[in-house]
Amino acid sequence: MGAPRQALVRFLKLLLVASIAVPAALFAFFSWLSYETAMQTAHDRADRLAAIVREHALKVFETITLTLENVDHRLKSASWDEIRTSKELWDQLHKLSERSDQVGAIFVSPPDGSTALTTRVFPAPPVDFSDRDYLVEQKERDRGLYIGRAYVGKISGESIFNFSIRKSAPAATFDGVVGISAYVSYFRDYYNSIGLPSDNFAITLLREDGQVLVRSPSTLSHQEIPQDSELLRMISRAERGTAVAVSPIDGVERIFGYAKVRAYPVYAIYSIDKAAVVWRWLKGVVPGAFMALAAALALFSACWFALKGAQRQQLSIQALDDTNRKLEAEMQRRERAETSLMQTQRLEAMGQLTGSIAHDFNNLLMVISGNLELSERRLHDSNALQRKLKSIRYATDRAKALTQQLLGFARRHMREAATVDLNDALEKARTLIAYSLPESVTFTLELAKEHCPVKLDVSEFEAAILNLVGNARDAMPAGGRLNISTNLTSSHVELCIDDSGEGMSRETLQRVFEPFFTTKELGKGTGLGLSQVYGFVQQSAGSIDIQSEIGRGTRIIIRFPKSAEAARAVEAARTRIDNQESPLTILVVENKREVRQVSSAMLEDLGHQVLVARNSAEALALLHAGYPIDVLFADVTLSDGLSGLELAEQVVQAFPAMQVLLTTGHPGRADLLRQNEFKVLAKPYSRDSLAEALHAVRLSVVA
């Protein structure tokens, strides 16, 4: 046997070993990777569902807190004899308890722990509650809202836990408690609806001291977790997180997700049986094991038969090469597909980021522009201060344009396209263009003699023009020429922007429209300018072409479809509506304190009466309290509870005569806002636009 043959035999023996070892190693690696992925997914699910349980508990606790305060307020003027014997008072509290599924029963106990009133039955039976912790703790000192232990109720006979506050009394003396019983079954029903049976889940509402308030599936009643348990040590380290531990309740090793209910000494816990996760992982891995075994046997057989003869060996090697080439081509195809998917996900994430930034920025602009307008209305006698306020107003308008630029990139704003004369739009923008150029740059504007009707959003067009002019200015640091011209063809309107600047290389031209690509120094450019221009042109059904050479300047040609509609005037004067109508009582619902203050000031300046609420819960409390409110003025995005739209729908259902005006600084809710029946005012808004919106609400009532 020659040296080449011996080398081939040695190679095939090594390949024979590799045919088993390599698939086994690959299978082991990918099995480990899939196991880690399965565990991480379980941790994420436990954390997410714990947060859902926490938000549900927070909503219930806040509802009960508000109900307790209302009951205590109602009882301030009532004597203990009236509390025990008044059927009218009992009916009022019984009706209040029936409004919410979370409220099992309302009860009132005097200092001696007897039963003065319970909405379960009238009159209250003679039951002694002096041993209950919710009364003992409040008797020792004012605990605010106290969440008691879980136990079987002496009257109801059902599993409950109680909330209590001190009954209001003069000189901070102890005059009994006002409490609410919450049914454990209510929480279990909800937990069973969100828990995943495949997780062999357990959902627990746990006090910081280890007292189990609710657990689903249920175990022994009135259970308490020892203070030295691993679970309590785990949740004491942070207000939210995940960890693996043996459950002190059922002895099962679980993946725990926990989250503290804000402002309350209670944790919401969602746990997953780790064995269930492992079992699901095994069911996914076993088919892969058979596939790996089949592949290993196939390779082993191929190598074995290759050893039988040189000819068959060569044929087998050739077949293996062909298979490898196909696998490589498939891997490259998948890699390209994965790269494309990752790019799409990154762009979507950046779009969400810019939409959220614009939302917060519009709220800030609302505060700035609103206070500016109110200041301008009160300082007509100071010319110098008026000039300064106008300068701030200009800066505010430019900041508003910046949000449009961000939203143009994010594609999350509501377009207000209309047919306008492009020449008219450029003429109106002439001052802004000239203002953005230094004296060393000569600017000319050559407009076609014919009308140039195009359909576009004027504010976006102005932002795009200023972006292009800013780029041209930066390309001419020593000065130069800038010419903007229009031309009308049979089907298109052409806009040409020529500068005598430094120009761009071929490599730069290929990337100018990429988001965040910039050739400027760090801190002098965001890379969003030309991306925003490109997005605006595409949304306007147009096209854009850039011609440039190093040292020969740049020409940008934008082509818009010629519109067949009649052009409207750019920046038509808005009719000012002075508030000469009867004043309204308006409920302002806004979670941002500064925005709430400036909105209220504008409404009061218009002559209206204003009530304010920080969230949907406060708004509903004011409405159900019977205040004579004409208009609900709510922000679409509220930090907790219902959204502004959900609040409006509930209010209109409960109070059909109520009028609604919504406002938003988050244009990302565009589709939602188009679908609802309510009028919407975009932030930042002025006093006049607010007056117009209220006038439109009045007209809708008349109609």
Beta strands, then each sheet from edge to edge (+ up, - down):
strand 1: 105-109
strand 2: 117-118
strand 3: 146-152
strand 4: 159-166
strand 5: 177-183
strand 6: 202-207
strand 7: 212-216
strand 8: 240-246
strand 9: 253-260
strand 10: 266-273
strand 11: 418-421
strand 12: 441-446
strand 13: 453-456
strand 14: 480-488
strand 15: 492-499
strand 16: 543-548
strand 17: 554-561
strand 18: 585-589
strand 19: 609-613
strand 20: 631-635
strand 21: 659-664
strand 22: 679-682
sheet 1: 2+ 1- 5+ 4- 3+
sheet 2: 7+ 6- 10+ 9- 8+
sheet 3: 11+ 13-
sheet 4: 12+ 14+ 15- 17+ 16-
sheet 5: 19+ 18+ 20+ 21+ 22+
end
